[in-house]
Amino acid sequence: MNFYAIRAIYLHEMDRMRRTLFQSILSPVISTSLYFIVFGSVIGGMIPQIDGVTYGSFIVPGLLMLTLLTQSISNSAFGIFFPKFTGSIYEVLAAPISSLEIIIGFVGASASKSLIVGIIILITASFFVEMHVQYPLLMAFLLILTCLTFSLFGFLIGIMSENFEQLQVVPLIIITPLVFLGGSLYSIDMLPEFWQKISYFNPVVYLINGMRWSFYGISDFNIWISVTSLVVFLIVCIAGVTVVIKKGYNIKN
């Protein structure tokens, strides 16, 4: 294992976060603050509590998951797409580095950046609402696993995308709507029975409920369904990235 190569790729990607500090950190913080000001104040006044938790506190796990998913996918997808776009990826491929080391460097940096933003979001939320993390180890596990899984997913998107438009399709048109329709700002039990059944087919629902369980011990589903679905998706992403890298799809050709 060439740890020097992994470290070089990792630090290069992390340095981009420093250069784009406003986009990487301040933008999610401002967006989260606006969610609490608008939704927490306006809707929170109409819905005092959900399952014994104040509305402002209830939406924290959903907003956290929204940030983690979008940031992980975008960071990783752009991280591998930009070297393809500029042609600098060929310098990496020409170096004595294995595919695994390339994946670890890019995906590790993306997951780290998303984790940092996630922690900042939690700190920001603590200024607006009262939070109590009932299962901190489970929350940390889900944070890390979510960042890692969707960074791998973003890496796969970045490799398969051929232009900037394709790069933004999944985060903006698929992931964001799924998060908003996945109970990030409400409980599934508040929906009519028909829409509750439709929500069962939304995979993000299980991720948000798993995170909410780690905070308050409340969930619309069994916690093991959330953990299992995330682990299964991680395995699928690992398999997909491995196949694409080995075949050199959209990179070597």
Secondary structure, DSSP 8 states (H G I E B T S, - for coil): --HHHHHHHHHHHHHHHHHTHIIIIIHHHHHHHHHIIIIIIIIHHH--EETTEEHHHHTHHHHHHHHHHHHHHHHHHHHHHHHHHHTTHHHHHHSS--HHHHHHHHHHHHHHHHHHHHHHHHHHHHTTS----S-HHHHHHHHHHHHHHHHHHHHHHHHH--SHHHHHIIIIIIIHHHHHTTTSSS-GGGS-HHHHHHHTT-HHHHHHHHHHHHHHS--SS-HHHHHHHHHHHHHHHHHHHHHHHHHTTTTT-
